[in-house]
């Protein structure tokens, strides 16, 4: 009985270590926005789920769907240019900057 508890606790500890290591790796290997992109993102409205660049004359909305391990603000330069052309732009945010971890829409 004692030996089986040790094995179960060892397996649980190993799983926790693997999860923490994976999340840490994903967090630290994410591509960061350039300095110009950070400056461009300052004109946007940002929430947990989306960064929005509003257009003066809204023709329609364009959604940027970031690539894996790329911070959403990295697309700010393009998003700002598209919004200046008259389109509202929304850049989606995903957990761990991975689109496979979609958030449920409410």
Secondary structure, 3 states (H helix, E strand, C coil): CHHHHHHHHHHHHHHHHHHHHHHHHHHHCCECCCHHHHHHHHHCEECCCEEEECCCCCCCEEEECCCCCECHHHHHHHHHHHHHCCCEEEEECCHHHCCCCCCCCC
